[in-house]
Amino acid sequence: MPRKSKFLVPRPQQQTPAEIVNDLLAAIRNQFYADVPTKKWAQDSAFIRRNVVLWPASWLNNRGVTLPPARYKEIILGVLNEVKIHGRTAVVKYWPGYLKHCLQEHFKHQGERYYDEAKALRASIETALQMAGSATAKVDPITAMAEARRDLLKQPRRAPSKPKKQTSQPELF
C-alpha cells in the first residue's frame, strides 16, 4: 500500500465547459437580474447563454484559436463590469439584447488583440506538446462551448400554438 505524503498537493483541475457557463450565468444574474423575478430570468437565460456566454467561444473557434478558461471568463466578466459601470443601464429595455450588443461591440474593437493573444498561446501549447511527445491533448473547453452554441442554434424554435378557430359550420372536407 503506497504511503501518502503530506507534501503532495492535488493538481488544479481545469474547469469544464458547464462550470464556465454556469459561473458566467450566475455572474450575469447577480449583476443584472438581482431584483428580477425568477420567471423573467428563466425566459431570458436561454438567449443569454446562447448569445452572450457562448458567442465569444464561437468567435474564437471560427478563427481557429482558443484561450484558457480563466482568461475567457476574465474577458467576459470585464465586459460585463464595464457595462455595469459605464453602460446606459437606465434606458435598457431588453437586457439580453443589450448585453449581446455590448459584447459584440467590444469584440469588434478588441477582438484582434484577443486573437493575437490566443494565437501566441496556441503556438506555445503546440510546441510544448511536441516537446513532450504527446500527440493527444484534452478537449478544449472553449471549443466544446462553441460546439454547444452551434447545437443550440440548430435547434428549431417552438412556434406558439394557435388555438383552432371555432366555427358554427362543419368542415366540408
C-alpha positions, 0 to 999 in steps of 0.5 A: 500500500503506497504511503501518502505524503503530506507534501503532495498537493492535488493538481488544479483541475481545469474547469469544464465547459458547464462550470464556465457557463454556469459561473458566467450565468450566475455572474450575469444574474447577480449583476443584472437580474438581482431584483428580477423575478425568477420567471423573467430570468428563466425566459431570458437565460436561454438567449443569454447563454446562447448569445452572450456566454457562448458567442465569444467561444464561437468567435474564437473557434471560427478563427481557429484559436482558443484561450484558457478558461480563466482568461475567457471568463476574465474577458467576459466578466470585464465586459460585463463590469464595464457595462455595469459601470459605464453602460446606459443601464437606465434606458435598457429595455431588453437586457439580453439584447443589450448585453449581446450588443455590448459584447459584440461591440467590444469584440469588434474593437478588441477582438484582434488583440484577443486573437493575437493573444490566443494565437501566441498561446496556441503556438506555445501549447503546440510546441510544448506538446511536441516537446513532450511527445504527446500527440493527444491533448484534452478537449478544449473547453472553449471549443466544446462551448462553441460546439454547444452554441452551434447545437443550440442554434440548430435547434428549431424554435417552438412556434406558439400554438394557435388555438383552432378557430371555432366555427358554427359550420362543419368542415366540408372536407 
